[in-house]
Amino acid sequence: MNWLMRKCVRCGSYTLDKEKCPRCGGELTVPHPARFSPVDKYATYRLREKLSSNLLKLDEKPPYVP
């Protein structure tokens, strides 16, 4: 699917331009989140990567939040 809206990395403004920001000339990115699917083919790869880079530890308890 083609996304039309873009967001400037530098100033945070939104535009429909595809090359550069009309206000500051900064780089543009697509502000839309990735699609969600209940059938996640890559979950095991993401979990393996998080465990190997110590971003996620399975033996720790999460902090208590009341």
Secondary structure, DSSP 8 states (H G I E B T S, - for coil): -----EEETTT--EES-SSS-TTT---EE--S-----SS-TTHHHHHHHHHHTTS--TTS------
